[in-house]
Amino acid sequence: MKAAVYDRYGPPEVLRIAEVPVPVPRDDEILVRVHAAAVGAVDSIARKGIPRQIRAYLGLRRPRIHVLGADFAGEIAAVGAKVTRFAVGEQVFGTTAPRFGAHAEYVCVPESGALAPKPAGLSHAEAAALVDGTALCFLRDKAKLHAGQSILVNGASGSVGTAAVQHARAVGATVTAVCSGANEALVRGLGAEEVIDYTKQDFTRTGQTYDVIFDAVGTSSFSRCRNALNRGGVYLTAASSLRILLQMAWTKAFGNRKAMIAFAGLRPAREKLNDLRHITELVTAAKLVPVVDASYPLRQIADAHRYVDTGHKRGNVLVTPTSPQVSEVLG
């Protein structure tokens, strides 16, 4: 099968398409023929090997993991002898996180992993764009966001941001979105009641305060945002650093405004599976829609990474492998 591989850290040019063996599912595994897979910031970070501390997981000098990609949608091509939840031919969506491997024509996942039936009415690309449960993890599990609260989402037009706006509206929160003016119509259409153009105004200096501030792109800080939080408010950031870890520990014990970070990809598979089920419920209730900016064939994986690296994508960027039938590769 074809897969996007890399064997050294660096710019998008380190990625190349190679022929690799099709993974053979074990007794408790499922082989999925990938129709679409997301390309996100985590893939870009892993490709670069920056910040360098992530190399403790990926490989100190060279990457141990050669195929990136975690969130995908596709069709079940084969199942192990002990699999009972799924059957060949079913349409599914899910994630391999914290592992990778989805930027390929086929990927193997355990039956007990984060895999669920694809929501009816969605294309594979649309389903793959909804897999990421980062926004749910931050807003529902960490902030305990609920009806009547106010939330500001910084980076509201990106993949995590567009999901956060919709999840916040789904629970009845009032949403202020921070993005460029060019994306105002997009985020208002997703449910934002107020929009702040970050190119013209600093949201920490408007005089407005919020119950929750979610920095989905990591361009702010708790120190800057503290005065924009209501008493008892929560600041959330998707950007990991020693500073936010120390602030989280300090504010948990002292003060009336909290700093928090979550590592959504490291949660147990059962929690991610619950995310997928909840996402499906929201799609069925017309409270969550996919936002797809661009889709590239797998052979243009480097172009997809270049676009993600600009930091200006609207929603999700995807790659779409065109794989042969499993009978042609497994025999």
N, C-alpha and C positions, 0 to 999 in steps of 0.2 A: 504494500500500500504506500501511498504518498503521505509524507508528514513534513511539517515545517520544523526543522531542527537547527540547533546552534551548538557549537562546541567551544565557544569563547565569549566572554562578556564584551559588550560594546554597542555600537550604533545599529540601526536596523539592518545594515548590510551584513551583519554576522549571521543573519537568518538565511537559510537555503532550503529548497525542497529536495528531499531524498527519498529513496525507496527503502522502507524498513519492513520487518516482518509484521504481519497482522497479529495482534495479541490473541492468544487462545484462551477462552474463558475457563476458569477452574470450575469445580462443581457448584460453587456458590456465587458465580459471577455471571455477568451479562455482557455480551458484545453488542455495542451500539454502532450502527452506521451513521456517522455524523453528517447532518445536513447543514448545520450552521453552528458556529461557535463564536463567543464574544472575545474581542481583543480589548483589554482594559489597562488601567494604570498598573495593576499588579504584574501583568505580563511585561510591560515596559520596564518596570523596576527590576524584575528578575532577569530580563535580557541585559540590562546595564550592569547588574551586580552592585547597584548603588541604592541606598546606603550599604556600606561594606559589611555591616553586621549580618545582613541577610545571607551572606556567603557561608555562614556557619551551617545553614540549612541547605543551600544550593550547591555548595562546593567552594573551597577556599580560593583555589587558583583558576580552576575551570569548572563550569557547571556539570554537576552529576546528572541533573535532569536535562534531557536533550530536546524534549517536545513540550512547549508551553500550552496554555489554554486550559481553562477549568469549566466554564459555563457553556453548555451545549444543548442542542435539541437534535433528535434524529429518530431512527427506526431500529427496533431490536432485530439484529441479524442472527444471533445465536444465543442459547442459554445453557448454563451448566446443568448437570444431571440432577442437582438438588434444588434448583430454582423453582419456586411455586408461585411467586407474586406476578410474574410477567411471562409473556409468550412471544415467540417470534412473530414479527410483523407489527407489533404494537408501536404506536408513536409516543415518544417520551421526551421529557426535558429534565435536566439535572446538572449536577456539578461534581467534579472530581476533587475540589478543594478539600484540604490544603495541598493535595497533589496536583499535578498538571496532566497533560497528555491529550487534550481535546483538539489541538490544532493538527488534526490528522484525519484520514478518511474513516478510521475506526478507533474506538476507545473501549476499554474494559472497565466496568464498575461492579462493585459487590452488590448483591441483591439487597443487603442491609444498608446500602449507601443512600445518598440524597438523589433519588430518581423517582419520578412520578409521571403519570399519564399527561401528555401534552394537552393544555387547555383547548377545548373544542373551538373551532373558528379562527385559530391563530395559525399563521404559517410557522415553519420551523425557525425562521429568522426572528420573527416576533416573539416566539416562545423563548428562544435563547437570550433575547434582550431583557427578559423579565426574571431570569433565574437568580441573579445576585440579591441576596438577602441582607446586604449591609444596612440599608436604610431601615428595614424592619428591626434588625438587631439593635441599632442605636436608638430609634424612636420608641419602639414598643418595649424592648427589654431593659434598656438602660435608663432612658428618660421617663418611662411610664407615661408617655404623652396621652392626653385624653381630651374629651370634648370640653370646649370653653377655654382651653389654654391658647396662648399665642406662641408661635414659633417663627424664627428667622432661619432660612436655609441659604447659606453662602455657597455659591457654585451650583445654583439651582437648575442650570440648563445641561449639566453633565449627566452621565449615566446614573450615578448614585443620587444626584440632586433631583432629577426628574422623578425618580421613584419616591424620594423623601417627600416632595411636594404632594404627591398623590396619596401616599400613606397617611400623611398628616391630615389632609382633607377628609379622608375616609373615616377617621375617628372623630371628626368634628372640630378640629383645631383651626385657628385663624392663621393663615400662612403669609409671611412676607418673604419674597424671593429676591436674592441678590445675584445679578448676572449682567451681561452687557445689554445695552439698549436694543441691540439687534435680536435678542432672544426674548424680549418682553412678551410678545404675542404667544410664544410657545408656552411659557410658564403660567401666564394667565389662563390659557386654555386648559392647563392641567389642574388649576384650582387656586393659584396664588391670588390673593386679594390686593396686595401691594407689591410693587416691584421697585427695587433700588438699583440704578445703573452704577456699577462699581467704578466705571470710568469717569463718572461725574461727582460721585458722592461717597463718603466714607460712612458705612452703615453704623459704625460705633459712635459717630458724632452727630447723629440726627436728633438726639434727645428722646427717641423712642426706646422703650424697654420691652423685654420679652421673657416668657417663662422658660423657653428653650432656645438656644442658639446652636444650630448644627452646621459646623464648618466641614462641608463635604469634600473640599479641595485642599484644606490645610494651609490656607494663605493668611489666616489670622492667628490669634492666640487668646488664651484665657485672660491674660493680663489686659489686653486691649478691649476684650469684650465684657469684662466683669461689670463695668458701670452700665452696660446695656442690658443686664439681666435684672429681672425682678427679684425681690427677696425670696429665697428658696429656689431660685432659678438654676438651670443646668446648662453648662457649656460642653458640647460634644465636638470632638475632632476626629477625622479619619486619618490624620497624620501622626504616626508614631514618633516619639522622641523621649529622651530621658526626662526632659523638662515637664512634659504633660504627665508622665508617670509619677513624678514627684508631686506635682500639683494635685493629682487625683488623690494620692495618699494624704496630703496635707488638708485638702478641703473636705475629705471624708470625715476627718476628726475635728476640724475647726471651720468656723465661718458659716454663713447662711447661703452661699452660692457654691455650687459644686462644679468641678472639672472632671470630665470622664473621657475615656477612650475605650473602644471595644475591638476585639480581633475576631471579626465575624467569620472569617474563613477557617479559623481554628476550632470552631464549635463542633460538638459531636454531630454525627450524621443525622441522628434522630431530630435534632433541632432544625437542621437545614431542610429535612424532609417536611417538617411542620411548616416551615416557611413556604415551600412549594405548594402545599395544600392550601395555605392561607392565600397565597398569590392567585391560585386557581379560583378560589371563592370570590376574590375581588374582581377578577376578570369576568366571571360569570355575572356578577352584579353590576357590571359596567362602571366600576369604581377605579379601575386600573387599566391603563392602555400602554402598550410598548412604544418607545421612542427610538427609532432607528435612524441614525444619521447617514451611514454609508455601509455598503456591503462589498467585499472584495472576494474574488476567487482565491483559493488557497495559494495559488502560485504567486499572488501579489501580496503575500503576508508582510513583506518589508514595507510596502506602501501603506498598509494598514497601520503598522507601528509608527511610521513617520507621521501619519495624521494624528494618532493618539498623542504622540510626543509634542504636538503643537499646543496642547492644552485647550483647544477651542472646539472640540467636538460637541455636537448637540445630541445628547442621549448616548446611544450605543453605536459602536463600530463592530462589524461582524466579518468573519471569513466563512466562505461556503465551499467546502470540499465537494468534488464531483467524483464519487467513489464507484468502483465496479461492484457488481453484486457479490455477496459474500461467497457464493459457490465458486466464483472465478478465482478467489484468492485463497480459500481454505481447502478447495478441492472436494 
